[in-house]
Amino acid sequence: MRHVLPWLSLRQVPGIGNLLFRRLLLHFGSPEAVFSATIDALVQVDGISARLAHRIHKYCTPGQSAHRQIHEAEQRGFTIITQSDPEYPALLLQIPDPPPVLYVLGNLGSPVCSLSVVGSRKATQYGLTATYALCKGLARNRITIISGMARGIDTAAHKAAISGGGKTIAVLGTGLDQVYPPENLKLYRKIAENGAVVSEFPISTKPEPHHFPLRNRIISGLSWGTVVVEAAKRSGSLITARLAAEQGRDVFAVPGNIHAATSQGTHALIKQGAKLVHDIDDILEELQTRLEPPEKIREPGQGQRPSEKFELSLEESKVLNGLEPYPIHLDELSRRLDMKVGTLTGLLIQLELKGLVNHDPGNFFSLSIEITKE
């Protein structure tokens, strides 16, 4: 990874942001050429003052910080890719201020089609269930799901993509070694195994509030379109949607409860022209020209229902109909079904033995397979 040293050095020059970095790169062709340029040549670039040109010269020899980043990446199994590398995502290069370097854990690859799915950290059960169903179906149609690994909708999107046997990419607002939120460490590892975790921030960068709006342009920039599921009037998800529109990408929104605060942002997007999403067909219609072949994969539940393979009692059917693809706690399910916890636990065990229910740590239960409810 020694070829990235000049990139890291130029990136660390105070006053050189992504836009100026890109201008310098377009003007001189490479960071090495930037460092070799004269002061007079540097100031010809829009935004480069004489003072900044002198500062660039001081960074021509890579400092300890740049060497340390490479050493840390090698030790941790991270890859650092630059805009000159073939692995750098072509879609991301099309935005106005692509990050000069990306830190990657896993395999970015070249997805046939990619879609970002974002939404509220304080998601409702409706939002989580809708996200899970959409993303699992999209993953089965070879669409890479991109999100930010935040609590709520982001987490549901990544989990659903993995459950659907697809690829998913998480874009962090921290260094790659900083898992945030910390409870998503297991998910972080699974994402790296089934896609990639990426960040533009140097290793050891802590979670800072201003980092997350910055990373949103990468989430939308890596995607053909952005789906917003639940968002308040002022939220990071709406920032991502706005960035997607500015980048010329499709914007989709899932409608919600008109009385819920988490629906206000999505409904505003629909009023502004975002495509309303009722099911995955609404998305596939827009993206089908990018799918090879443009053929929808049959979803579980189309045809024979998986539960029809088993003889279920009335009580078992009642429990099964009360479950969702996204995990629900035993106590909440008990209240929902108006059923005693002891009775419910016995029924859940029977359904688990039949392979219809997943029992997750913490007494959370979910459907192990999607079942179309009549």
C-alpha positions as CSV (number, residue, x, y, z in Angstrom):
1,M,0.0,0.0,0.0
2,R,3.0,2.3,-0.2
3,H,1.6,3.9,-3.3
4,V,-1.0,5.6,-1.1
5,L,1.6,7.6,0.8
6,P,1.4,10.8,-1.4
7,W,-2.4,10.6,-1.3
8,L,-2.5,10.5,2.5
9,S,0.1,13.3,2.7
10,L,-1.8,15.6,0.5
11,R,-5.0,14.8,2.3
12,Q,-3.4,15.8,5.6
13,V,-2.4,19.3,4.4
14,P,-4.5,21.8,6.4
15,G,-6.8,23.7,4.1
16,I,-7.0,21.0,1.5
17,G,-10.5,19.5,1.5
18,N,-12.0,17.1,-0.9
19,L,-12.9,19.8,-3.5
20,L,-9.5,21.3,-3.6
21,F,-7.9,17.9,-3.6
22,R,-9.9,17.1,-6.7
23,R,-9.0,20.4,-8.4
24,L,-5.3,19.7,-7.8
25,L,-5.7,16.2,-9.1
26,L,-7.5,17.3,-12.3
27,H,-4.8,20.0,-12.9
28,F,-1.7,18.0,-12.1
29,G,-2.8,14.4,-12.6
30,S,-1.4,12.9,-9.3
31,P,-0.5,13.9,-5.8
32,E,3.2,13.3,-6.7
33,A,2.9,15.9,-9.4
34,V,1.2,18.3,-7.0
35,F,4.1,18.0,-4.6
36,S,6.6,18.5,-7.4
37,A,4.9,21.6,-8.8
38,T,6.3,25.1,-8.2
39,I,4.6,27.7,-6.1
40,D,3.7,29.6,-9.3
41,A,2.1,26.6,-10.8
42,L,0.1,25.7,-7.7
43,V,-1.4,29.2,-7.3
44,Q,-2.9,28.8,-10.8
45,V,-5.4,26.3,-9.4
46,D,-8.6,28.0,-8.2
47,G,-8.7,28.2,-4.4
48,I,-4.9,27.7,-3.9
49,S,-3.3,30.8,-2.3
50,A,0.4,31.4,-2.0
51,R,0.2,30.5,1.6
52,L,-1.5,27.2,0.9
53,A,1.0,26.5,-1.9
54,H,3.9,26.9,0.6
55,R,2.1,24.7,3.0
56,I,1.7,21.9,0.4
57,H,5.5,22.0,-0.2
58,K,6.0,21.3,3.6
59,Y,4.0,18.1,3.3
60,C,5.9,16.7,0.2
61,T,7.7,14.2,2.5
62,P,5.2,11.8,4.1
63,G,5.0,12.3,7.8
64,Q,4.7,9.8,10.6
65,S,0.9,10.0,10.5
66,A,0.7,8.8,6.9
67,H,3.1,5.9,7.6
68,R,1.2,5.1,10.8
69,Q,-2.1,4.9,8.9
70,I,-0.6,2.4,6.5
71,H,0.9,0.3,9.2
72,E,-2.3,0.3,11.2
73,A,-4.3,-0.7,8.1
74,E,-1.9,-3.6,7.3
75,Q,-2.1,-4.8,10.9
76,R,-5.9,-4.8,11.0
77,G,-6.5,-6.2,7.6
78,F,-7.9,-2.9,6.2
79,T,-7.3,-1.8,2.6
80,I,-6.7,1.8,1.6
81,I,-7.7,2.6,-2.0
82,T,-7.3,5.8,-3.9
83,Q,-9.2,7.4,-6.7
84,S,-6.5,6.1,-9.1
85,D,-7.2,2.4,-8.1
86,P,-9.4,0.3,-10.2
87,E,-11.2,-0.9,-7.0
88,Y,-12.4,2.7,-6.3
89,P,-16.2,2.8,-7.0
90,A,-17.0,4.4,-10.3
91,L,-20.3,5.8,-9.1
92,L,-18.6,7.6,-6.2
93,L,-16.2,9.3,-8.6
94,Q,-19.2,11.0,-10.2
95,I,-20.1,13.1,-7.2
96,P,-18.6,16.6,-6.8
97,D,-16.3,15.9,-3.8
98,P,-15.4,12.2,-3.7
99,P,-13.1,11.2,-0.9
100,P,-9.5,10.9,-2.2
101,V,-9.0,7.7,-0.2
102,L,-11.3,5.1,1.2
103,Y,-10.5,2.7,4.1
104,V,-12.1,-0.7,3.4
105,L,-12.7,-3.9,5.3
106,G,-14.1,-6.6,3.1
107,N,-14.7,-6.6,-0.6
108,L,-16.3,-3.6,-2.3
109,G,-16.5,-5.4,-5.7
110,S,-18.5,-4.0,-8.6
111,P,-22.2,-4.4,-7.8
112,V,-24.6,-4.8,-10.7
113,C,-26.9,-2.4,-8.9
114,S,-26.8,-0.7,-5.6
115,L,-29.4,1.0,-3.5
116,S,-29.0,3.0,-0.2
117,V,-31.6,2.5,2.5
118,V,-31.7,5.0,5.4
119,G,-34.1,6.1,8.0
120,S,-34.7,7.0,11.7
121,R,-32.5,5.7,14.5
122,K,-35.7,5.7,16.6
123,A,-37.6,3.5,14.2
124,T,-41.1,2.1,14.9
125,Q,-41.9,-1.6,14.6
126,Y,-43.7,-0.7,11.3
127,G,-40.5,1.0,9.9
128,L,-38.3,-1.9,10.9
129,T,-40.7,-4.5,9.4
130,A,-41.0,-2.6,6.2
131,T,-37.3,-2.1,5.9
132,Y,-36.6,-5.8,6.6
133,A,-39.1,-7.0,4.0
134,L,-37.9,-4.5,1.3
135,C,-34.2,-5.1,1.8
136,K,-34.5,-8.9,1.9
137,G,-36.4,-8.8,-1.4
138,L,-34.0,-6.4,-3.0
139,A,-31.0,-8.5,-1.9
140,R,-32.6,-11.6,-3.5
141,N,-32.8,-9.6,-6.7
142,R,-29.0,-9.0,-6.7
143,I,-29.2,-5.4,-5.5
144,T,-26.5,-4.4,-3.1
145,I,-27.9,-2.6,0.0
146,I,-25.9,0.4,1.3
147,S,-26.5,2.1,4.6
148,G,-24.7,3.7,7.6
149,M,-24.9,0.9,10.3
150,A,-26.7,3.3,12.6
151,R,-29.4,2.1,15.0
152,G,-32.9,1.5,13.7
153,I,-33.5,1.5,10.0
154,D,-29.8,1.2,9.0
155,T,-29.3,-1.9,11.2
156,A,-32.5,-3.5,9.8
157,A,-31.4,-2.9,6.2
158,H,-28.0,-4.5,6.7
159,K,-29.4,-7.5,8.5
160,A,-32.1,-8.1,5.9
161,A,-29.6,-7.9,3.1
162,I,-27.5,-10.6,4.8
163,S,-30.6,-12.7,5.5
164,G,-31.6,-12.5,1.9
165,G,-28.2,-13.9,0.8
166,G,-27.1,-10.6,-0.7
167,K,-24.3,-8.1,-0.4
168,T,-24.3,-5.0,1.8
169,I,-22.0,-2.1,2.4
170,A,-21.8,0.0,5.5
171,V,-20.4,3.6,5.4
172,L,-19.1,4.7,8.7
173,G,-18.8,8.2,10.2
174,T,-15.7,7.0,12.2
175,G,-12.4,5.3,11.5
176,L,-12.8,1.7,10.5
177,D,-11.5,0.5,13.9
178,Q,-14.2,2.4,15.8
179,V,-17.5,0.4,15.7
180,Y,-20.4,2.7,16.4
181,P,-22.8,2.1,17.8
182,P,-20.8,-0.5,19.8
183,E,-23.7,-3.0,20.0
184,N,-23.3,-3.5,16.3
185,L,-19.9,-5.2,16.5
186,K,-21.3,-8.6,15.5
187,L,-23.2,-6.9,12.6
188,Y,-20.0,-5.0,11.6
189,R,-18.2,-8.4,11.2
190,K,-21.0,-9.9,9.2
191,I,-21.2,-7.0,6.9
192,A,-17.4,-7.3,6.2
193,E,-18.0,-11.0,5.4
194,N,-20.9,-10.3,3.1
195,G,-19.7,-7.1,1.4
196,A,-17.7,-4.2,2.9
197,V,-17.3,-1.6,5.7
198,V,-15.9,1.6,4.4
199,S,-14.9,5.0,5.7
200,E,-13.2,8.1,4.4
201,F,-12.0,8.9,7.9
202,P,-8.5,7.9,9.1
203,I,-8.1,5.0,11.5
204,S,-8.8,5.9,15.1
205,T,-11.2,8.7,14.2
206,K,-13.8,8.9,17.0
207,P,-17.6,9.4,16.3
208,E,-18.2,13.1,16.1
209,P,-21.6,14.7,15.2
210,H,-20.3,16.5,12.1
211,H,-18.8,13.4,10.6
212,F,-22.2,11.7,9.9
213,P,-23.7,14.3,7.6
214,L,-20.3,14.1,5.7
215,R,-20.5,10.4,5.3
216,N,-24.1,10.7,4.0
217,R,-22.8,11.9,0.6
218,I,-20.9,8.7,0.3
219,I,-23.9,6.5,1.1
220,S,-25.9,8.2,-1.7
221,G,-22.9,8.5,-3.9
222,L,-22.3,4.7,-3.9
223,S,-25.9,4.1,-4.9
224,W,-28.2,4.3,-8.0
225,G,-30.9,5.5,-5.7
226,T,-31.8,6.1,-2.0
227,V,-34.9,4.8,-0.2
228,V,-35.9,6.7,2.9
229,V,-38.0,4.7,5.5
230,E,-39.2,6.9,8.4
231,A,-37.6,10.3,8.9
232,A,-38.4,13.3,11.0
233,K,-38.7,16.8,9.5
234,R,-35.0,17.4,10.2
235,S,-32.9,14.4,10.0
236,G,-29.8,12.9,8.5
237,S,-31.9,10.7,6.3
238,L,-33.4,13.8,4.5
239,I,-29.8,15.1,4.0
240,T,-29.0,11.8,2.3
241,A,-32.1,12.1,0.1
242,R,-31.2,15.7,-0.8
243,L,-27.7,14.7,-1.7
244,A,-29.0,11.8,-3.8
245,A,-31.2,14.2,-5.8
246,E,-28.3,16.6,-6.2
247,Q,-26.1,13.7,-7.5
248,G,-28.8,12.8,-10.1
249,R,-29.8,9.6,-8.3
250,D,-33.3,8.3,-7.8
251,V,-35.1,9.0,-4.5
252,F,-37.8,6.8,-3.0
253,A,-39.8,7.1,0.2
254,V,-42.0,4.7,2.1
255,P,-45.2,6.2,3.4
256,G,-46.1,5.8,7.1
257,N,-48.7,6.7,9.7
258,I,-49.9,10.3,9.1
259,H,-49.8,10.9,12.9
260,A,-46.2,9.7,13.4
261,A,-43.4,12.2,13.6
262,T,-41.2,9.7,11.8
263,S,-43.5,9.9,8.8
264,Q,-43.3,13.7,8.3
265,G,-39.9,13.6,6.5
266,T,-40.9,10.7,4.1
267,H,-44.3,12.3,3.3
268,A,-42.5,15.6,2.6
269,L,-40.2,13.8,0.1
270,I,-43.2,12.2,-1.6
271,K,-44.8,15.7,-2.0
272,Q,-41.5,16.9,-3.5
273,G,-41.5,14.2,-6.1
274,A,-39.9,11.1,-4.5
275,K,-41.3,7.9,-5.7
276,L,-43.7,6.3,-3.3
277,V,-42.7,2.7,-2.4
278,H,-45.4,0.2,-1.6
279,D,-43.4,-2.9,-2.3
280,I,-40.2,-3.9,-4.1
281,D,-41.9,-3.7,-7.5
282,D,-42.0,0.1,-7.2
283,I,-38.2,0.1,-6.9
284,L,-37.5,-2.7,-9.4
285,E,-39.5,-0.8,-12.1
286,E,-37.0,2.1,-11.8
287,L,-33.9,0.0,-11.5
288,Q,-34.7,-2.9,-13.9
289,T,-32.6,-1.5,-16.7
290,R,-29.5,-1.9,-14.5
291,L,-30.3,-5.4,-13.5
292,E,-28.8,-8.2,-15.6
293,P,-31.1,-9.8,-16.5
294,P,-34.0,-7.6,-15.5
295,E,-35.9,-10.5,-14.0
296,K,-37.6,-10.4,-10.7
297,I,-36.8,-13.4,-8.4
298,R,-39.9,-15.0,-7.0
299,E,-40.3,-14.1,-3.3
300,P,-41.2,-16.7,-0.6
301,G,-44.9,-16.7,-0.1
302,Q,-45.7,-16.4,-3.8
303,G,-47.3,-19.8,-4.4
304,Q,-47.4,-22.2,-1.5
305,R,-46.9,-20.7,1.9
306,P,-44.0,-22.2,3.9
307,S,-46.3,-22.7,6.9
308,E,-48.6,-24.9,4.8
309,K,-45.9,-27.6,4.9
310,F,-46.8,-28.1,8.5
311,E,-50.0,-28.9,10.4
312,L,-50.4,-26.1,12.8
313,S,-52.8,-25.8,15.7
314,L,-55.0,-22.7,16.0
315,E,-52.8,-21.3,18.8
316,E,-49.6,-22.0,16.7
317,S,-51.1,-20.2,13.8
318,K,-52.1,-17.3,16.0
319,V,-48.5,-16.9,17.3
320,L,-47.1,-17.2,13.8
321,N,-49.4,-14.5,12.5
322,G,-48.3,-12.3,15.4
323,L,-44.6,-12.5,14.4
324,E,-42.7,-10.3,12.0
325,P,-39.5,-10.8,10.0
326,Y,-37.9,-8.4,12.4
327,P,-37.3,-9.7,16.0
328,I,-39.9,-8.9,18.7
329,H,-39.4,-9.4,22.5
330,L,-41.3,-12.2,24.2
331,D,-43.1,-9.7,26.6
332,E,-44.2,-7.5,23.7
333,L,-45.5,-10.5,21.7
334,S,-47.3,-11.7,24.8
335,R,-49.1,-8.3,25.1
336,R,-49.8,-8.2,21.4
337,L,-51.5,-11.7,21.4
338,D,-53.0,-11.4,24.9
339,M,-51.4,-14.7,25.8
340,K,-49.7,-15.8,29.0
341,V,-45.9,-15.9,28.7
342,G,-45.7,-19.5,29.8
343,T,-48.2,-20.7,27.2
344,L,-46.6,-18.5,24.5
345,T,-43.1,-19.8,25.3
346,G,-44.3,-23.4,24.8
347,L,-45.8,-22.6,21.4
348,L,-42.7,-20.7,20.3
349,I,-40.6,-23.7,21.1
350,Q,-42.8,-25.9,19.0
351,L,-42.6,-23.4,16.1
352,E,-38.9,-23.2,16.5
353,L,-38.6,-27.0,16.2
354,K,-40.5,-26.8,13.0
355,G,-38.1,-24.3,11.6
356,L,-40.6,-21.5,11.4
357,V,-39.3,-19.2,14.2
358,N,-35.9,-17.9,15.2
359,H,-35.0,-17.5,18.8
360,D,-32.5,-14.7,19.2
361,P,-30.5,-13.7,22.4
362,G,-32.5,-11.7,24.9
363,N,-35.8,-13.5,24.3
364,F,-36.4,-12.0,20.9
365,F,-38.3,-14.0,18.3
366,S,-38.8,-13.6,14.6
367,L,-40.0,-15.5,11.5
368,S,-37.1,-17.6,10.2
369,I,-38.7,-17.5,6.7
370,E,-41.0,-14.9,5.2
371,I,-44.6,-16.0,5.3
372,T,-47.3,-14.2,3.4
373,K,-50.1,-13.6,5.8
374,E,-53.7,-13.9,4.4
